[in-house]
Amino acid sequence: MTSSPAPSPRSLADRWRAFSDGLHEFYVAPYRRTFAKARRDEDDLFRMLVMSEMLGVPNPASYYTAELLPLLYDGFHDWHRRMGMERSPLEDYRCC
């Protein structure tokens, strides 16, 4: 009587990788929201620094940050709503 071969166990490296992934998830999961909020705060600060000249604050680096403005226009509406502004603070850019 021949029996079918037993399924080969996963390699030791695969088991260690799965164990490591589980530990990573265990330690990171409680702080995922905190990390997301910190990243959003950093992005908001960066956006404010790049757009400071448009908001009326003198920016000595405006020559270097001007080329970043088109990249930031996409999320501008969400940003000014998060900052508590009902309408766009920019006269020449209306998003609402």
N, CA, C and O atoms as CSV, one atom per row, in Angstrom:
chain,resi,resn,atom,element,x,y,z
A,1,MET,N,N,0.829,-1.161,0.000
A,1,MET,CA,C,0.000,0.000,0.000
A,1,MET,C,C,0.887,1.243,0.000
A,1,MET,O,O,1.757,1.402,0.856
A,2,THR,N,N,0.656,2.102,-0.956
A,2,THR,CA,C,1.454,3.315,-1.041
A,2,THR,C,C,0.637,4.478,-0.513
A,2,THR,O,O,-0.551,4.621,-0.800
A,3,SER,N,N,1.282,5.263,0.230
A,3,SER,CA,C,0.600,6.451,0.758
A,3,SER,C,C,1.150,7.681,0.061
A,3,SER,O,O,2.291,7.708,-0.400
A,4,SER,N,N,0.323,8.673,0.000
A,4,SER,CA,C,0.771,9.907,-0.644
A,4,SER,C,C,1.811,10.577,0.245
A,4,SER,O,O,1.738,10.496,1.471
A,5,PRO,N,N,2.746,11.219,-0.362
A,5,PRO,CA,C,3.785,11.866,0.450
A,5,PRO,C,C,3.180,12.983,1.296
A,5,PRO,O,O,2.263,13.682,0.863
A,6,ALA,N,N,3.694,13.134,2.475
A,6,ALA,CA,C,3.231,14.186,3.384
A,6,ALA,C,C,3.623,15.541,2.808
A,6,ALA,O,O,4.666,15.670,2.166
A,7,PRO,N,N,2.799,16.535,3.034
A,7,PRO,CA,C,3.162,17.863,2.533
A,7,PRO,C,C,4.483,18.303,3.158
A,7,PRO,O,O,4.702,18.139,4.358
A,8,SER,N,N,5.329,18.845,2.350
A,8,SER,CA,C,6.631,19.262,2.868
A,8,SER,C,C,6.441,20.479,3.758
A,8,SER,O,O,5.742,21.429,3.407
A,9,PRO,N,N,7.070,20.425,4.899
A,9,PRO,CA,C,6.935,21.577,5.804
A,9,PRO,C,C,7.645,22.788,5.202
A,9,PRO,O,O,8.582,22.669,4.413
A,10,ARG,N,N,7.168,23.927,5.602
A,10,ARG,CA,C,7.803,25.137,5.113
A,10,ARG,C,C,9.240,25.181,5.612
A,10,ARG,O,O,9.579,24.616,6.652
A,11,SER,N,N,10.041,25.841,4.868
A,11,SER,CA,C,11.441,25.919,5.270
A,11,SER,C,C,11.562,26.755,6.536
A,11,SER,O,O,10.680,27.541,6.882
A,12,LEU,N,N,12.655,26.562,7.192
A,12,LEU,CA,C,12.900,27.284,8.440
A,12,LEU,C,C,12.933,28.795,8.188
A,12,LEU,O,O,12.454,29.572,9.013
A,13,ALA,N,N,13.489,29.203,7.065
A,13,ALA,CA,C,13.545,30.637,6.742
A,13,ALA,C,C,12.143,31.213,6.571
A,13,ALA,O,O,11.872,32.332,7.008
A,14,ASP,N,N,11.241,30.445,5.931
A,14,ASP,CA,C,9.861,30.921,5.757
A,14,ASP,C,C,9.160,31.054,7.099
A,14,ASP,O,O,8.413,32.006,7.324
A,15,ARG,N,N,9.400,30.101,7.988
A,15,ARG,CA,C,8.766,30.179,9.315
A,15,ARG,C,C,9.291,31.364,10.108
A,15,ARG,O,O,8.522,32.052,10.780
A,16,TRP,N,N,10.608,31.611,10.035
A,16,TRP,CA,C,11.162,32.751,10.749
A,16,TRP,C,C,10.646,34.064,10.168
A,16,TRP,O,O,10.384,35.012,10.908
A,17,ARG,N,N,10.501,34.120,8.853
A,17,ARG,CA,C,9.976,35.326,8.215
A,17,ARG,C,C,8.535,35.577,8.659
A,17,ARG,O,O,8.168,36.716,8.946
A,18,ALA,N,N,7.727,34.535,8.716
A,18,ALA,CA,C,6.337,34.678,9.161
A,18,ALA,C,C,6.289,35.105,10.621
A,18,ALA,O,O,5.468,35.941,10.998
A,19,PHE,N,N,7.156,34.542,11.435
A,19,PHE,CA,C,7.215,34.914,12.851
A,19,PHE,C,C,7.631,36.372,13.002
A,19,PHE,O,O,7.062,37.107,13.809
A,20,SER,N,N,8.631,36.787,12.219
A,20,SER,CA,C,9.102,38.172,12.264
A,20,SER,C,C,8.007,39.135,11.813
A,20,SER,O,O,7.811,40.188,12.420
A,21,ASP,N,N,7.293,38.770,10.745
A,21,ASP,CA,C,6.183,39.615,10.280
A,21,ASP,C,C,5.096,39.734,11.342
A,21,ASP,O,O,4.527,40.810,11.528
A,22,GLY,N,N,4.807,38.651,12.031
A,22,GLY,CA,C,3.813,38.680,13.107
A,22,GLY,C,C,4.245,39.578,14.247
A,22,GLY,O,O,3.435,40.339,14.777
A,23,LEU,N,N,5.502,39.502,14.633
A,23,LEU,CA,C,6.011,40.375,15.702
A,23,LEU,C,C,5.980,41.842,15.278
A,23,LEU,O,O,5.618,42.718,16.064
A,24,HIS,N,N,6.361,42.096,14.038
A,24,HIS,CA,C,6.326,43.474,13.541
A,24,HIS,C,C,4.906,44.028,13.617
A,24,HIS,O,O,4.700,45.150,14.080
A,25,GLU,N,N,3.940,43.254,13.170
A,25,GLU,CA,C,2.541,43.691,13.217
A,25,GLU,C,C,2.071,43.895,14.657
A,25,GLU,O,O,1.327,44.834,14.942
A,26,PHE,N,N,2.504,43.021,15.561
A,26,PHE,CA,C,2.128,43.116,16.961
A,26,PHE,C,C,2.612,44.424,17.578
A,26,PHE,O,O,1.888,45.057,18.347
A,27,TYR,N,N,3.844,44.832,17.240
A,27,TYR,CA,C,4.404,46.039,17.842
A,27,TYR,C,C,3.994,47.317,17.115
A,27,TYR,O,O,3.920,48.373,17.742
A,28,VAL,N,N,3.730,47.252,15.828
A,28,VAL,CA,C,3.418,48.458,15.050
A,28,VAL,C,C,1.931,48.799,15.065
A,28,VAL,O,O,1.572,49.976,15.029
A,29,ALA,N,N,1.078,47.812,15.117
A,29,ALA,CA,C,-0.370,48.034,14.986
A,29,ALA,C,C,-0.927,49.063,15.971
A,29,ALA,O,O,-1.717,49.911,15.556
A,30,PRO,N,N,-0.553,49.032,17.256
A,30,PRO,CA,C,-1.134,50.032,18.171
A,30,PRO,C,C,-0.735,51.476,17.855
A,30,PRO,O,O,-1.416,52.413,18.271
A,31,TYR,N,N,0.349,51.651,17.131
A,31,TYR,CA,C,0.852,52.997,16.869
A,31,TYR,C,C,0.602,53.463,15.444
A,31,TYR,O,O,1.052,54.545,15.065
A,32,ARG,N,N,-0.097,52.682,14.656
A,32,ARG,CA,C,-0.325,53.022,13.255
A,32,ARG,C,C,-1.048,54.374,13.116
A,32,ARG,O,O,-0.686,55.184,12.262
A,33,ARG,N,N,-2.047,54.613,13.937
A,33,ARG,CA,C,-2.782,55.883,13.894
A,33,ARG,C,C,-1.877,57.050,14.304
A,33,ARG,O,O,-1.948,58.129,13.716
A,34,THR,N,N,-1.036,56.833,15.301
A,34,THR,CA,C,-0.123,57.875,15.750
A,34,THR,C,C,0.877,58.225,14.654
A,34,THR,O,O,1.161,59.399,14.417
A,35,PHE,N,N,1.410,57.199,13.985
A,35,PHE,CA,C,2.344,57.437,12.886
A,35,PHE,C,C,1.661,58.186,11.742
A,35,PHE,O,O,2.265,59.075,11.143
A,36,ALA,N,N,0.433,57.843,11.437
A,36,ALA,CA,C,-0.294,58.512,10.354
A,36,ALA,C,C,-0.540,59.979,10.698
A,36,ALA,O,O,-0.418,60.847,9.834
A,37,LYS,N,N,-0.888,60.260,11.963
A,37,LYS,CA,C,-1.124,61.644,12.367
A,37,LYS,C,C,0.177,62.448,12.332
A,37,LYS,O,O,0.173,63.609,11.922
A,38,ALA,N,N,1.277,61.851,12.753
A,38,ALA,CA,C,2.561,62.547,12.714
A,38,ALA,C,C,2.960,62.845,11.274
A,38,ALA,O,O,3.472,63.925,10.979
A,39,ARG,N,N,2.730,61.903,10.394
A,39,ARG,CA,C,3.059,62.138,8.982
A,39,ARG,C,C,2.184,63.244,8.394
A,39,ARG,O,O,2.679,64.088,7.647
A,40,ARG,N,N,0.890,63.250,8.722
A,40,ARG,CA,C,-0.010,64.290,8.225
A,40,ARG,C,C,0.410,65.661,8.758
A,40,ARG,O,O,0.362,66.651,8.027
A,41,ASP,N,N,0.823,65.725,10.035
A,41,ASP,CA,C,1.283,66.990,10.594
A,41,ASP,C,C,2.539,67.491,9.886
A,41,ASP,O,O,2.667,68.685,9.615
A,42,GLU,N,N,3.460,66.587,9.590
A,42,GLU,CA,C,4.671,66.971,8.864
A,42,GLU,C,C,4.329,67.446,7.452
A,42,GLU,O,O,4.898,68.426,6.969
A,43,ASP,N,N,3.413,66.763,6.802
A,43,ASP,CA,C,2.996,67.179,5.461
A,43,ASP,C,C,2.327,68.547,5.491
A,43,ASP,O,O,2.539,69.361,4.593
A,44,ASP,N,N,1.521,68.804,6.515
A,44,ASP,CA,C,0.865,70.108,6.643
A,44,ASP,C,C,1.888,71.220,6.848
A,44,ASP,O,O,1.765,72.296,6.263
A,45,LEU,N,N,2.886,70.964,7.672
A,45,LEU,CA,C,3.927,71.962,7.904
A,45,LEU,C,C,4.706,72.228,6.619
A,45,LEU,O,O,4.998,73.379,6.293
A,46,PHE,N,N,5.039,71.169,5.894
A,46,PHE,CA,C,5.750,71.335,4.627
A,46,PHE,C,C,4.914,72.144,3.643
A,46,PHE,O,O,5.432,73.027,2.960
A,47,ARG,N,N,3.636,71.844,3.573
A,47,ARG,CA,C,2.738,72.562,2.662
A,47,ARG,C,C,2.676,74.042,3.049
A,47,ARG,O,O,2.691,74.915,2.181
A,48,MET,N,N,2.608,74.317,4.337
A,48,MET,CA,C,2.550,75.704,4.783
A,48,MET,C,C,3.848,76.436,4.446
A,48,MET,O,O,3.811,77.598,4.043
A,49,LEU,N,N,4.992,75.774,4.605
A,49,LEU,CA,C,6.267,76.414,4.284
A,49,LEU,C,C,6.387,76.699,2.788
A,49,LEU,O,O,6.872,77.759,2.391
A,50,VAL,N,N,5.947,75.754,1.962
A,50,VAL,CA,C,6.036,75.955,0.522
A,50,VAL,C,C,5.083,77.052,0.072
A,50,VAL,O,O,5.431,77.835,-0.813
A,51,MET,N,N,3.897,77.132,0.651
A,51,MET,CA,C,2.890,78.099,0.231
A,51,MET,C,C,2.932,79.382,1.054
A,51,MET,O,O,2.040,80.220,0.917
A,52,SER,N,N,3.926,79.556,1.890
A,52,SER,CA,C,3.944,80.721,2.778
A,52,SER,C,C,3.950,82.038,2.010
A,52,SER,O,O,3.312,83.001,2.436
A,53,GLU,N,N,4.651,82.095,0.898
A,53,GLU,CA,C,4.679,83.326,0.101
A,53,GLU,C,C,3.279,83.674,-0.402
A,53,GLU,O,O,2.901,84.846,-0.430
A,54,MET,N,N,2.512,82.663,-0.799
A,54,MET,CA,C,1.150,82.891,-1.274
A,54,MET,C,C,0.216,83.285,-0.128
A,54,MET,O,O,-0.792,83.959,-0.342
A,55,LEU,N,N,0.559,82.860,1.082
A,55,LEU,CA,C,-0.273,83.176,2.245
A,55,LEU,C,C,0.111,84.505,2.884
A,55,LEU,O,O,-0.512,84.914,3.864
A,56,GLY,N,N,1.120,85.185,2.352
A,56,GLY,CA,C,1.497,86.503,2.852
A,56,GLY,C,C,2.644,86.494,3.833
A,56,GLY,O,O,2.935,87.524,4.442
A,57,VAL,N,N,3.299,85.378,4.006
A,57,VAL,CA,C,4.440,85.290,4.913
A,57,VAL,C,C,5.704,85.278,4.049
A,57,VAL,O,O,5.814,84.462,3.135
A,58,PRO,N,N,6.653,86.165,4.324
A,58,PRO,CA,C,7.869,86.178,3.513
A,58,PRO,C,C,8.626,84.851,3.623
A,58,PRO,O,O,8.814,84.318,4.716
A,59,ASN,N,N,9.045,84.345,2.500
A,59,ASN,CA,C,9.746,83.068,2.460
A,59,ASN,C,C,11.070,83.274,1.728
A,59,ASN,O,O,11.072,83.518,0.522
A,60,PRO,N,N,12.195,83.178,2.439
A,60,PRO,CA,C,13.481,83.390,1.774
A,60,PRO,C,C,13.818,82.282,0.771
A,60,PRO,O,O,14.668,82.477,-0.098
A,61,ALA,N,N,13.172,81.144,0.879
A,61,ALA,CA,C,13.449,80.025,-0.026
A,61,ALA,C,C,12.384,79.893,-1.108
A,61,ALA,O,O,12.251,78.826,-1.707
A,62,SER,N,N,11.629,80.946,-1.370
A,62,SER,CA,C,10.536,80.843,-2.342
A,62,SER,C,C,11.038,80.529,-3.741
A,62,SER,O,O,10.317,79.919,-4.531
A,63,TYR,N,N,12.251,80.931,-4.059
A,63,TYR,CA,C,12.819,80.612,-5.369
A,63,TYR,C,C,12.918,79.098,-5.549
A,63,TYR,O,O,12.689,78.587,-6.645
A,64,TYR,N,N,13.254,78.386,-4.488
A,64,TYR,CA,C,13.434,76.936,-4.558
A,64,TYR,C,C,12.119,76.174,-4.398
A,64,TYR,O,O,11.968,75.074,-4.930
A,65,THR,N,N,11.183,76.750,-3.677
A,65,THR,CA,C,9.927,76.043,-3.417
A,65,THR,C,C,8.848,76.337,-4.454
A,65,THR,O,O,7.811,75.674,-4.455
A,66,ALA,N,N,9.058,77.301,-5.326
A,66,ALA,CA,C,8.030,77.659,-6.318
A,66,ALA,C,C,7.719,76.509,-7.259
A,66,ALA,O,O,6.575,76.352,-7.686
A,67,GLU,N,N,8.702,75.718,-7.582
A,67,GLU,CA,C,8.447,74.611,-8.506
A,67,GLU,C,C,7.677,73.463,-7.854
A,67,GLU,O,O,7.214,72.562,-8.552
A,68,LEU,N,N,7.535,73.481,-6.540
A,68,LEU,CA,C,6.762,72.454,-5.844
A,68,LEU,C,C,5.272,72.774,-5.766
A,68,LEU,O,O,4.468,71.895,-5.458
A,69,LEU,N,N,4.901,74.008,-6.039
A,69,LEU,CA,C,3.506,74.426,-5.915
A,69,LEU,C,C,2.528,73.592,-6.736
A,69,LEU,O,O,1.487,73.211,-6.201
A,70,PRO,N,N,2.800,73.288,-7.994
A,70,PRO,CA,C,1.826,72.479,-8.744
A,70,PRO,C,C,1.577,71.105,-8.133
A,70,PRO,O,O,0.491,70.545,-8.282
A,71,LEU,N,N,2.564,70.570,-7.456
A,71,LEU,CA,C,2.391,69.262,-6.816
A,71,LEU,C,C,1.500,69.342,-5.586
A,71,LEU,O,O,0.874,68.352,-5.206
A,72,LEU,N,N,1.440,70.499,-4.971
A,72,LEU,CA,C,0.680,70.650,-3.728
A,72,LEU,C,C,-0.762,71.094,-3.945
A,72,LEU,O,O,-1.571,71.020,-3.020
A,73,TYR,N,N,-1.093,71.545,-5.130
A,73,TYR,CA,C,-2.449,72.029,-5.387
A,73,TYR,C,C,-3.502,70.928,-5.263
A,73,TYR,O,O,-4.647,71.208,-4.908
A,74,ASP,N,N,-3.128,69.686,-5.550
A,74,ASP,CA,C,-4.108,68.600,-5.497
A,74,ASP,C,C,-4.723,68.436,-4.112
A,74,ASP,O,O,-5.931,68.234,-3.994
A,75,GLY,N,N,-3.912,68.521,-3.072
A,75,GLY,CA,C,-4.422,68.328,-1.715
A,75,GLY,C,C,-4.697,69.615,-0.976
A,75,GLY,O,O,-4.846,69.606,0.246
A,76,PHE,N,N,-4.767,70.731,-1.698
A,76,PHE,CA,C,-4.926,72.027,-1.038
A,76,PHE,C,C,-6.265,72.140,-0.313
A,76,PHE,O,O,-6.320,72.659,0.802
A,77,HIS,N,N,-7.337,71.665,-0.925
A,77,HIS,CA,C,-8.655,71.777,-0.302
A,77,HIS,C,C,-8.694,71.037,1.035
A,77,HIS,O,O,-9.176,71.578,2.030
A,78,ASP,N,N,-8.195,69.822,1.058
A,78,ASP,CA,C,-8.168,69.060,2.318
A,78,ASP,C,C,-7.319,69.766,3.358
A,78,ASP,O,O,-7.660,69.783,4.540
A,79,TRP,N,N,-6.216,70.346,2.917
A,79,TRP,CA,C,-5.323,71.021,3.858
A,79,TRP,C,C,-5.989,72.231,4.497
A,79,TRP,O,O,-5.949,72.376,5.719
A,80,HIS,N,N,-6.607,73.110,3.695
A,80,HIS,CA,C,-7.170,74.321,4.315
A,80,HIS,C,C,-8.399,73.980,5.153
A,80,HIS,O,O,-8.705,74.706,6.099
A,81,ARG,N,N,-9.109,72.907,4.839
A,81,ARG,CA,C,-10.223,72.481,5.700
A,81,ARG,C,C,-9.686,71.937,7.024
A,81,ARG,O,O,-10.273,72.180,8.078
A,82,ARG,N,N,-8.573,71.202,6.974
A,82,ARG,CA,C,-7.964,70.667,8.191
A,82,ARG,C,C,-7.425,71.781,9.077
A,82,ARG,O,O,-7.405,71.659,10.302
A,83,MET,N,N,-6.985,72.878,8.443
A,83,MET,CA,C,-6.454,74.013,9.200
A,83,MET,C,C,-7.567,74.892,9.761
A,83,MET,O,O,-7.288,75.858,10.471
A,84,GLY,N,N,-8.816,74.572,9.454
A,84,GLY,CA,C,-9.941,75.303,10.014
A,84,GLY,C,C,-10.406,76.480,9.177
A,84,GLY,O,O,-11.154,77.325,9.669
A,85,MET,N,N,-9.984,76.554,7.937
A,85,MET,CA,C,-10.392,77.649,7.057
A,85,MET,C,C,-11.576,77.190,6.216
A,85,MET,O,O,-11.489,76.190,5.503
A,86,GLU,N,N,-12.667,77.914,6.301
A,86,GLU,CA,C,-13.865,77.557,5.537
A,86,GLU,C,C,-13.630,77.671,4.035
A,86,GLU,O,O,-14.012,76.787,3.268
A,87,ARG,N,N,-13.004,78.760,3.628
A,87,ARG,CA,C,-12.744,79.033,2.207
A,87,ARG,C,C,-11.243,79.066,1.970
A,87,ARG,O,O,-10.453,79.159,2.910
A,88,SER,N,N,-10.872,78.990,0.735
A,88,SER,CA,C,-9.456,79.052,0.367
A,88,SER,C,C,-8.884,80.411,0.763
A,88,SER,O,O,-9.488,81.436,0.450
A,89,PRO,N,N,-7.742,80.448,1.440
A,89,PRO,CA,C,-7.163,81.729,1.837
A,89,PRO,C,C,-6.454,82.442,0.680
A,89,PRO,O,O,-6.031,83.587,0.835
A,90,LEU,N,N,-6.321,81.797,-0.449
A,90,LEU,CA,C,-5.623,82.377,-1.583
A,90,LEU,C,C,-6.617,83.072,-2.497
A,90,LEU,O,O,-7.658,82.513,-2.844
A,91,GLU,N,N,-6.290,84.283,-2.880
A,91,GLU,CA,C,-7.186,85.064,-3.734
A,91,GLU,C,C,-7.242,84.509,-5.158
A,91,GLU,O,O,-8.297,84.516,-5.792
A,92,ASP,N,N,-6.107,84.032,-5.652
A,92,ASP,CA,C,-6.056,83.594,-7.043
A,92,ASP,C,C,-6.308,82.108,-7.229
A,92,ASP,O,O,-6.306,81.621,-8.360
A,93,TYR,N,N,-6.524,81.385,-6.151
A,93,TYR,CA,C,-6.781,79.949,-6.254
A,93,TYR,C,C,-8.026,79.598,-5.447
A,93,TYR,O,O,-7.999,79.606,-4.217
A,94,ARG,N,N,-9.089,79.296,-6.129
A,94,ARG,CA,C,-10.356,78.932,-5.491
A,94,ARG,C,C,-10.578,77.449,-5.674
A,94,ARG,O,O,-10.551,76.950,-6.799
A,95,CYS,N,N,-10.795,76.744,-4.591
A,95,CYS,CA,C,-11.050,75.314,-4.707
A,95,CYS,C,C,-12.439,74.958,-4.182
A,95,CYS,O,O,-12.920,73.847,-4.405
A,96,CYS,N,N,-13.073,75.874,-3.499
A,96,CYS,CA,C,-14.388,75.582,-2.902
A,96,CYS,C,C,-15.511,76.186,-3.739
A,96,CYS,O,O,-16.683,76.043,-3.393
